Amino acid sequence: MPAFLDELWPLGWSVGVFLLATGVTVVCSVRLAGVGDTLADRTGWGEAFFGAVLFGVVTSLSGVVMTAVSAAADQPQLAYGNAVGGIAAQTVAIAVADVFHRQANLEHAAASLRNMMFGCLLIVLLGIALMATFSPEVTVLGVHPASVALVALYGGGLWLVRGQGAPMWQAVPTKETLADVPAEEDGDDELAGRSTRRLWTEFAAAALLVMVGGWAVARAAEGIVAGSGLSAGLVGAVFMGLVNALPETVTSIAAVRRGAVTLAIAAIIGGNCLDALNLVVGDIAYRGGSLFHTATPAQLFLTSGALVMTAVLLGGLLVRQRTGWLGVGFDGVLLLTIYLATVGVLAF
């Protein structure tokens, strides 16, 4: 491996690479929204499941790489903070996407039982992560048993969501509700004339670039911590967390502008569930013991904040407010307030 890739980068280089990788992530995420919306219709999987699983996987790739690289480099604070900080920042992205959907609040228009179930799954995963921190510091082959539990719970959650029969709860349709039905492909849409194979190729190429961007951000973050004097916990939770959230945020806004509102919500909630599994990736990559037990009180505070924000989001999906404060739902205002308050506490 070339020395410049392995060595700690100077602060100037680190900031420049950080910004460049962020820009690449944004561009790729915009493309993912269009390709993903078309593939969701062609495969018949539906926007909620496609968005939460495949979209979630791809948009989480940068975060996975960030966490793995940081943990392997003996930077557990960056690794843990990135995973949980990404969840908090991505949840706020729903309020941002809501601004771009003017007909009604996004949570009203995108009513979906599957999105509700993924939100419940996220609360379970975050709760297990918190429990692991306060559990005995026991590892098997360097991995905490909670990591196995998180993977098993995520797999079980997918099985429940995908295999559900007739739902016992349904959202009442209104004139503002945008149902998740396959759209007729418009000949004016540049994606309509492309083969499914080419769409999958573009999807995979964008995913690869997002992964490379995640690696660059993680390496740059190490240089920023060393050169700026900022704490690893703050850089991981806020700066890396925000970049981690960018793919979901950008794809959700792009999806809303295409009218794929269910996909927009699913991409964020599904991405959050996979970001919870980032802790598993970090636990495996970190060779100093259990990653969960490296969490500082500040990071546990952030994890608790992400839990509260997820509960607020679920409340918004249940209430389905048509119009709300400042053009967004009550939950959007609360999400932004909770996140800013949490970051403020972490900074000071």
C-alpha positions as a Markdown table, in Angstrom:
| # | Residue | x | y | z |
|---|---|---|---|---|
| 1 | Met | 0.0 | 0.0 | 0.0 |
| 2 | Pro | 1.4 | 3.5 | -0.9 |
| 3 | Ala | 2.8 | 5.3 | 2.2 |
| 4 | Phe | 0.5 | 8.3 | 1.7 |
| 5 | Leu | -2.6 | 6.1 | 2.0 |
| 6 | Asp | -1.4 | 4.5 | 5.2 |
| 7 | Glu | 0.1 | 7.5 | 7.0 |
| 8 | Leu | -1.8 | 10.2 | 8.9 |
| 9 | Trp | -2.7 | 13.0 | 6.6 |
| 10 | Pro | -1.9 | 16.7 | 7.3 |
| 11 | Leu | -4.8 | 18.9 | 8.5 |
| 12 | Gly | -5.1 | 20.8 | 5.2 |
| 13 | Trp | -5.2 | 17.6 | 3.1 |
| 14 | Ser | -7.6 | 16.0 | 5.5 |
| 15 | Val | -10.1 | 18.9 | 5.3 |
| 16 | Gly | -9.8 | 18.9 | 1.5 |
| 17 | Val | -10.3 | 15.2 | 1.1 |
| 18 | Phe | -13.2 | 15.3 | 3.6 |
| 19 | Leu | -15.0 | 17.9 | 1.5 |
| 20 | Leu | -14.2 | 16.2 | -1.9 |
| 21 | Ala | -15.5 | 12.9 | -0.6 |
| 22 | Thr | -18.6 | 14.6 | 0.7 |
| 23 | Gly | -19.3 | 16.1 | -2.7 |
| 24 | Val | -18.8 | 12.7 | -4.5 |
| 25 | Thr | -21.3 | 11.2 | -2.0 |
| 26 | Val | -23.9 | 13.8 | -2.8 |
| 27 | Val | -23.6 | 13.4 | -6.6 |
| 28 | Cys | -23.8 | 9.6 | -6.3 |
| 29 | Ser | -26.8 | 9.8 | -4.0 |
| 30 | Val | -28.8 | 11.9 | -6.4 |
| 31 | Arg | -28.3 | 9.3 | -9.1 |
| 32 | Leu | -29.2 | 6.5 | -6.7 |
| 33 | Ala | -32.6 | 8.0 | -6.1 |
| 34 | Gly | -33.7 | 7.9 | -9.7 |
| 35 | Val | -32.3 | 4.5 | -10.5 |
| 36 | Gly | -33.6 | 3.1 | -7.3 |
| 37 | Asp | -37.1 | 4.4 | -7.9 |
| 38 | Thr | -37.2 | 2.8 | -11.3 |
| 39 | Leu | -35.8 | -0.5 | -10.0 |
| 40 | Ala | -38.3 | -0.6 | -7.2 |
| 41 | Asp | -41.1 | -0.5 | -9.8 |
| 42 | Arg | -39.6 | -3.0 | -12.2 |
| 43 | Thr | -38.7 | -5.6 | -9.5 |
| 44 | Gly | -42.2 | -5.3 | -7.9 |
| 45 | Trp | -40.6 | -5.2 | -4.5 |
| 46 | Gly | -42.2 | -1.9 | -3.6 |
| 47 | Glu | -40.7 | 1.4 | -2.4 |
| 48 | Ala | -40.8 | 0.6 | 1.3 |
| 49 | Phe | -39.0 | -2.7 | 1.2 |
| 50 | Phe | -36.6 | -1.7 | -1.7 |
| 51 | Gly | -35.8 | 1.5 | 0.0 |
| 52 | Ala | -35.3 | 0.1 | 3.5 |
| 53 | Val | -33.1 | -2.9 | 2.3 |
| 54 | Leu | -31.3 | -2.2 | -0.9 |
| 55 | Phe | -31.3 | 1.6 | -0.6 |
| 56 | Gly | -30.5 | 1.2 | 3.0 |
| 57 | Val | -27.5 | -1.1 | 2.2 |
| 58 | Val | -26.1 | 1.2 | -0.5 |
| 59 | Thr | -26.6 | 4.5 | 1.3 |
| 60 | Ser | -25.1 | 2.9 | 4.4 |
| 61 | Leu | -22.0 | 1.7 | 2.6 |
| 62 | Ser | -20.0 | 4.9 | 3.3 |
| 63 | Gly | -20.9 | 4.7 | 7.0 |
| 64 | Val | -19.9 | 1.0 | 7.1 |
| 65 | Val | -16.5 | 1.7 | 5.6 |
| 66 | Met | -16.0 | 4.8 | 7.9 |
| 67 | Thr | -16.8 | 2.7 | 11.0 |
| 68 | Ala | -14.6 | -0.3 | 9.9 |
| 69 | Val | -11.6 | 1.9 | 9.0 |
| 70 | Ser | -11.8 | 3.9 | 12.2 |
| 71 | Ala | -12.2 | 0.9 | 14.4 |
| 72 | Ala | -9.3 | -1.0 | 12.7 |
| 73 | Ala | -7.1 | 2.1 | 13.1 |
| 74 | Asp | -7.7 | 1.9 | 16.9 |
| 75 | Gln | -10.1 | 4.9 | 16.8 |
| 76 | Pro | -13.2 | 3.4 | 18.6 |
| 77 | Gln | -14.6 | 6.8 | 19.5 |
| 78 | Leu | -14.7 | 7.8 | 15.8 |
| 79 | Ala | -16.2 | 4.4 | 14.9 |
| 80 | Tyr | -19.0 | 4.4 | 17.6 |
| 81 | Gly | -19.7 | 8.1 | 17.1 |
| 82 | Asn | -20.0 | 7.8 | 13.4 |
| 83 | Ala | -22.5 | 4.9 | 13.6 |
| 84 | Val | -24.8 | 6.5 | 16.1 |
| 85 | Gly | -24.3 | 10.1 | 14.9 |
| 86 | Gly | -25.3 | 9.0 | 11.4 |
| 87 | Ile | -28.6 | 7.7 | 12.8 |
| 88 | Ala | -29.4 | 10.9 | 14.6 |
| 89 | Ala | -28.5 | 13.1 | 11.6 |
| 90 | Gln | -30.4 | 10.9 | 9.1 |
| 91 | Thr | -33.6 | 11.1 | 11.2 |
| 92 | Val | -33.4 | 14.9 | 10.9 |
| 93 | Ala | -33.2 | 14.4 | 7.2 |
| 94 | Ile | -36.9 | 13.5 | 7.1 |
| 95 | Ala | -37.7 | 17.0 | 8.3 |
| 96 | Val | -35.5 | 18.4 | 5.5 |
| 97 | Ala | -37.1 | 16.2 | 2.9 |
| 98 | Asp | -40.5 | 17.3 | 4.2 |
| 99 | Val | -39.8 | 20.9 | 3.1 |
| 100 | Phe | -39.6 | 19.7 | -0.5 |
| 101 | His | -43.1 | 18.0 | -0.4 |
| 102 | Arg | -45.5 | 20.9 | -0.3 |
| 103 | Gln | -48.8 | 19.1 | -0.8 |
| 104 | Ala | -48.9 | 17.8 | 2.7 |
| 105 | Asn | -46.5 | 16.7 | 5.5 |
| 106 | Leu | -44.3 | 13.9 | 4.2 |
| 107 | Glu | -45.2 | 11.6 | 7.1 |
| 108 | His | -48.9 | 11.9 | 6.1 |
| 109 | Ala | -48.3 | 11.3 | 2.4 |
| 110 | Ala | -46.0 | 8.3 | 2.9 |
| 111 | Ala | -48.1 | 6.3 | 5.3 |
| 112 | Ser | -46.8 | 2.7 | 5.2 |
| 113 | Leu | -47.0 | -0.2 | 7.7 |
| 114 | Arg | -43.6 | -1.4 | 6.6 |
| 115 | Asn | -42.0 | 1.9 | 7.5 |
| 116 | Met | -43.7 | 1.8 | 10.9 |
| 117 | Met | -42.3 | -1.7 | 11.4 |
| 118 | Phe | -38.8 | -0.7 | 10.4 |
| 119 | Gly | -39.0 | 2.2 | 12.9 |
| 120 | Cys | -39.9 | -0.3 | 15.7 |
| 121 | Leu | -36.9 | -2.5 | 14.6 |
| 122 | Leu | -34.6 | 0.5 | 14.9 |
| 123 | Ile | -35.7 | 1.2 | 18.4 |
| 124 | Val | -35.0 | -2.5 | 19.3 |
| 125 | Leu | -31.5 | -2.3 | 17.8 |
| 126 | Leu | -30.6 | 0.9 | 19.5 |
| 127 | Gly | -31.9 | -0.5 | 22.8 |
| 128 | Ile | -29.7 | -3.6 | 22.5 |
| 129 | Ala | -26.7 | -1.4 | 21.7 |
| 130 | Leu | -27.3 | 0.6 | 25.0 |
| 131 | Met | -27.8 | -2.6 | 27.0 |
| 132 | Ala | -24.6 | -4.0 | 25.6 |
| 133 | Thr | -22.7 | -1.0 | 26.9 |
| 134 | Phe | -23.9 | -1.7 | 30.5 |
| 135 | Ser | -23.4 | -5.5 | 30.2 |
| 136 | Pro | -20.3 | -7.5 | 31.3 |
| 137 | Glu | -17.3 | -6.8 | 29.1 |
| 138 | Val | -17.2 | -10.3 | 27.6 |
| 139 | Thr | -16.1 | -11.1 | 24.1 |
| 140 | Val | -15.8 | -14.3 | 22.0 |
| 141 | Leu | -13.0 | -14.1 | 19.4 |
| 142 | Gly | -12.9 | -10.4 | 20.2 |
| 143 | Val | -16.6 | -9.8 | 19.4 |
| 144 | His | -19.3 | -9.0 | 22.0 |
| 145 | Pro | -22.4 | -11.3 | 22.1 |
| 146 | Ala | -24.6 | -8.3 | 21.5 |
| 147 | Ser | -23.2 | -8.1 | 18.0 |
| 148 | Val | -24.6 | -11.5 | 17.2 |
| 149 | Ala | -27.9 | -10.5 | 18.7 |
| 150 | Leu | -28.1 | -7.3 | 16.6 |
| 151 | Val | -27.5 | -9.3 | 13.4 |
| 152 | Ala | -30.1 | -11.9 | 14.4 |
| 153 | Leu | -32.7 | -9.3 | 15.3 |
| 154 | Tyr | -32.2 | -7.4 | 12.1 |
| 155 | Gly | -32.6 | -10.6 | 10.0 |
| 156 | Gly | -35.7 | -11.5 | 12.0 |
| 157 | Gly | -37.1 | -8.0 | 11.5 |
| 158 | Leu | -36.6 | -8.3 | 7.7 |
| 159 | Trp | -38.4 | -11.6 | 7.7 |
| 160 | Leu | -41.3 | -10.1 | 9.6 |
| 161 | Val | -41.6 | -7.1 | 7.4 |
| 162 | Arg | -41.2 | -9.0 | 4.1 |
| 163 | Gly | -43.4 | -11.9 | 5.2 |
| 164 | Gln | -46.3 | -10.1 | 6.7 |
| 165 | Gly | -49.8 | -11.2 | 5.7 |
| 166 | Ala | -53.0 | -9.1 | 5.9 |
| 167 | Pro | -52.1 | -6.2 | 8.1 |
| 168 | Met | -54.1 | -5.6 | 11.3 |
| 169 | Trp | -53.4 | -1.8 | 11.0 |
| 170 | Gln | -53.8 | 0.3 | 7.9 |
| 171 | Ala | -53.3 | 4.0 | 7.2 |
| 172 | Val | -56.6 | 5.7 | 6.1 |
| 173 | Pro | -56.0 | 6.9 | 2.6 |
| 174 | Thr | -56.6 | 10.6 | 2.0 |
| 175 | Lys | -56.3 | 12.8 | -1.1 |
| 176 | Glu | -52.8 | 13.8 | 0.0 |
| 177 | Thr | -51.7 | 10.1 | 0.4 |
| 178 | Leu | -49.4 | 8.9 | -2.3 |
| 179 | Ala | -49.8 | 5.2 | -2.7 |
| 180 | Asp | -46.8 | 3.0 | -3.3 |
| 181 | Val | -47.8 | 1.6 | -6.7 |
| 182 | Pro | -45.6 | 1.0 | -9.7 |
| 183 | Ala | -45.5 | 4.1 | -11.9 |
| 184 | Glu | -46.0 | 4.0 | -15.7 |
| 185 | Glu | -42.6 | 4.7 | -17.1 |
| 186 | Asp | -42.6 | 8.0 | -18.9 |
| 187 | Gly | -40.8 | 8.0 | -22.3 |
| 188 | Asp | -39.5 | 11.5 | -21.4 |
| 189 | Asp | -37.7 | 10.0 | -18.4 |
| 190 | Glu | -34.0 | 9.3 | -19.3 |
| 191 | Leu | -34.2 | 6.1 | -17.2 |
| 192 | Ala | -37.3 | 4.7 | -18.9 |
| 193 | Gly | -35.5 | 3.4 | -22.0 |
| 194 | Arg | -32.6 | 1.8 | -20.2 |
| 195 | Ser | -32.4 | -1.9 | -19.6 |
| 196 | Thr | -32.8 | -3.3 | -16.1 |
| 197 | Arg | -29.3 | -4.7 | -16.4 |
| 198 | Arg | -27.8 | -1.3 | -17.1 |
| 199 | Leu | -29.8 | 0.2 | -14.2 |
| 200 | Trp | -28.4 | -2.4 | -11.8 |
| 201 | Thr | -24.9 | -1.6 | -13.2 |
| 202 | Glu | -25.4 | 2.1 | -12.5 |
| 203 | Phe | -26.7 | 1.3 | -9.0 |
| 204 | Ala | -23.6 | -0.8 | -8.2 |
| 205 | Ala | -21.2 | 1.8 | -9.6 |
| 206 | Ala | -22.7 | 4.5 | -7.5 |
| 207 | Ala | -22.6 | 2.2 | -4.5 |
| 208 | Leu | -18.8 | 1.6 | -5.1 |
| 209 | Leu | -18.1 | 5.3 | -5.3 |
| 210 | Val | -20.1 | 5.9 | -2.0 |
| 211 | Met | -17.8 | 3.2 | -0.4 |
| 212 | Val | -14.7 | 4.9 | -1.6 |
| 213 | Gly | -16.0 | 8.2 | -0.3 |
| 214 | Gly | -16.6 | 6.6 | 3.1 |
| 215 | Trp | -13.0 | 5.3 | 3.3 |
| 216 | Ala | -11.7 | 8.8 | 2.4 |
| 217 | Val | -13.8 | 10.5 | 5.0 |
| 218 | Ala | -12.7 | 8.1 | 7.7 |
| 219 | Arg | -9.0 | 8.6 | 6.9 |
| 220 | Ala | -9.5 | 12.4 | 6.7 |
| 221 | Ala | -11.3 | 12.4 | 10.1 |
| 222 | Glu | -8.2 | 10.9 | 11.7 |
| 223 | Gly | -6.1 | 13.7 | 10.3 |
| 224 | Ile | -8.7 | 16.3 | 11.5 |
| 225 | Val | -8.7 | 14.9 | 15.0 |
| 226 | Ala | -4.8 | 14.9 | 15.2 |
| 227 | Gly | -4.4 | 18.3 | 13.6 |
| 228 | Ser | -7.3 | 20.3 | 15.0 |
| 229 | Gly | -7.3 | 19.2 | 18.6 |
| 230 | Leu | -11.0 | 18.3 | 18.4 |
| 231 | Ser | -12.1 | 15.2 | 20.3 |
| 232 | Ala | -12.6 | 12.0 | 18.4 |
| 233 | Gly | -16.1 | 11.7 | 19.9 |
| 234 | Leu | -17.2 | 15.0 | 18.6 |
| 235 | Val | -15.7 | 14.6 | 15.1 |
| 236 | Gly | -17.2 | 11.1 | 14.8 |
| 237 | Ala | -20.6 | 12.0 | 16.1 |
| 238 | Val | -21.1 | 15.3 | 14.3 |
| 239 | Phe | -18.8 | 15.7 | 11.3 |
| 240 | Met | -18.6 | 12.0 | 10.3 |
| 241 | Gly | -22.2 | 11.5 | 11.3 |
| 242 | Leu | -23.4 | 14.3 | 9.1 |
| 243 | Val | -21.5 | 12.9 | 6.1 |
| 244 | Asn | -22.8 | 9.4 | 7.0 |
| 245 | Ala | -26.3 | 10.9 | 6.8 |
| 246 | Leu | -25.8 | 12.6 | 3.4 |
| 247 | Pro | -26.6 | 9.7 | 1.1 |
| 248 | Glu | -29.9 | 9.1 | 2.9 |
| 249 | Thr | -30.7 | 12.8 | 3.0 |
| 250 | Val | -29.9 | 13.5 | -0.7 |
| 251 | Thr | -31.6 | 10.4 | -2.0 |
| 252 | Ser | -34.7 | 11.1 | 0.1 |
| 253 | Ile | -35.0 | 14.7 | -1.2 |
| 254 | Ala | -34.5 | 13.4 | -4.7 |
| 255 | Ala | -37.1 | 10.7 | -4.2 |
| 256 | Val | -39.6 | 13.3 | -2.9 |
| 257 | Arg | -39.1 | 15.4 | -5.9 |
| 258 | Arg | -39.8 | 12.3 | -8.1 |
| 259 | Gly | -43.0 | 11.7 | -6.1 |
| 260 | Ala | -41.6 | 8.5 | -4.5 |
| 261 | Val | -42.4 | 9.6 | -0.9 |
| 262 | Thr | -42.6 | 6.1 | 0.5 |
| 263 | Leu | -39.1 | 5.4 | -0.8 |
| 264 | Ala | -37.9 | 8.6 | 0.8 |
| 265 | Ile | -39.0 | 7.6 | 4.3 |
| 266 | Ala | -37.9 | 4.0 | 3.8 |
| 267 | Ala | -34.4 | 5.0 | 2.7 |
| 268 | Ile | -33.8 | 6.9 | 5.9 |
| 269 | Ile | -35.4 | 4.4 | 8.4 |
| 270 | Gly | -33.8 | 1.4 | 6.6 |
| 271 | Gly | -30.5 | 3.2 | 6.5 |
| 272 | Asn | -30.7 | 3.8 | 10.2 |
| 273 | Cys | -31.4 | 0.2 | 10.9 |
| 274 | Leu | -28.3 | -0.8 | 8.9 |
| 275 | Asp | -26.3 | 2.0 | 10.6 |
| 276 | Ala | -27.1 | 0.3 | 13.9 |
| 277 | Leu | -25.4 | -2.8 | 12.5 |
| 278 | Asn | -22.3 | -0.5 | 11.9 |
| 279 | Leu | -21.7 | -1.1 | 15.5 |
| 280 | Val | -21.3 | -4.8 | 14.7 |
| 281 | Val | -18.8 | -4.0 | 12.0 |
| 282 | Gly | -16.9 | -1.8 | 14.3 |
| 283 | Asp | -16.9 | -4.4 | 17.1 |
| 284 | Ile | -15.4 | -6.9 | 14.7 |
| 285 | Ala | -12.8 | -4.5 | 13.3 |
| 286 | Tyr | -11.8 | -3.2 | 16.7 |
| 287 | Arg | -9.1 | -5.5 | 18.3 |
| 288 | Gly | -9.0 | -3.8 | 21.7 |
| 289 | Gly | -12.0 | -5.6 | 23.1 |
| 290 | Ser | -15.7 | -4.7 | 22.9 |
| 291 | Leu | -16.5 | -1.6 | 20.9 |
| 292 | Phe | -19.7 | -1.1 | 23.0 |
| 293 | His | -17.6 | -0.6 | 26.1 |
| 294 | Thr | -15.5 | 2.1 | 24.6 |
| 295 | Ala | -18.6 | 4.4 | 24.4 |
| 296 | Thr | -18.2 | 7.5 | 26.5 |
| 297 | Pro | -21.1 | 9.1 | 28.4 |
| 298 | Ala | -21.4 | 11.7 | 25.6 |
| 299 | Gln | -21.9 | 8.9 | 23.0 |
| 300 | Leu | -24.4 | 7.1 | 25.2 |
| 301 | Phe | -26.2 | 10.5 | 25.4 |
| 302 | Leu | -26.2 | 10.6 | 21.6 |
| 303 | Thr | -27.5 | 7.0 | 21.4 |
| 304 | Ser | -30.3 | 7.9 | 23.8 |
| 305 | Gly | -31.1 | 11.0 | 21.6 |
| 306 | Ala | -31.3 | 8.8 | 18.5 |
| 307 | Leu | -33.8 | 6.6 | 20.4 |
| 308 | Val | -36.0 | 9.5 | 21.3 |
| 309 | Met | -35.9 | 10.9 | 17.8 |
| 310 | Thr | -37.0 | 7.5 | 16.3 |
| 311 | Ala | -39.9 | 7.5 | 18.8 |
| 312 | Val | -40.9 | 11.0 | 17.7 |
| 313 | Leu | -40.7 | 9.9 | 14.0 |
| 314 | Leu | -43.0 | 6.9 | 14.7 |
| 315 | Gly | -45.4 | 9.3 | 16.5 |
| 316 | Gly | -45.4 | 11.5 | 13.3 |
| 317 | Leu | -46.2 | 8.5 | 11.1 |
| 318 | Leu | -49.0 | 7.5 | 13.5 |
| 319 | Val | -50.6 | 10.9 | 13.8 |
| 320 | Arg | -50.2 | 11.7 | 10.1 |
| 321 | Gln | -50.6 | 15.5 | 10.5 |
| 322 | Arg | -51.6 | 17.0 | 7.2 |
| 323 | Thr | -50.0 | 20.4 | 7.8 |
| 324 | Gly | -48.0 | 21.6 | 10.7 |
| 325 | Trp | -45.6 | 24.1 | 12.1 |
| 326 | Leu | -43.5 | 26.2 | 9.7 |
| 327 | Gly | -44.7 | 24.1 | 6.8 |
| 328 | Val | -43.5 | 20.8 | 8.3 |
| 329 | Gly | -45.1 | 18.4 | 10.8 |
| 330 | Phe | -44.8 | 18.7 | 14.5 |
| 331 | Asp | -42.4 | 15.8 | 14.5 |
| 332 | Gly | -40.1 | 17.5 | 12.0 |
| 333 | Val | -39.8 | 20.5 | 14.2 |
| 334 | Leu | -39.2 | 18.3 | 17.3 |
| 335 | Leu | -36.6 | 16.2 | 15.4 |
| 336 | Leu | -34.6 | 19.3 | 14.4 |
| 337 | Thr | -34.9 | 20.7 | 18.0 |
| 338 | Ile | -33.7 | 17.5 | 19.7 |
| 339 | Tyr | -30.8 | 17.1 | 17.3 |
| 340 | Leu | -29.5 | 20.6 | 17.7 |
| 341 | Ala | -29.9 | 20.4 | 21.4 |
| 342 | Thr | -28.0 | 17.1 | 21.4 |
| 343 | Val | -25.1 | 18.5 | 19.3 |
| 344 | Gly | -25.0 | 21.6 | 21.5 |
| 345 | Val | -24.6 | 19.4 | 24.6 |
| 346 | Leu | -21.9 | 17.4 | 22.9 |
| 347 | Ala | -20.0 | 20.5 | 21.8 |
| 348 | Phe | -20.1 | 22.3 | 25.1 |
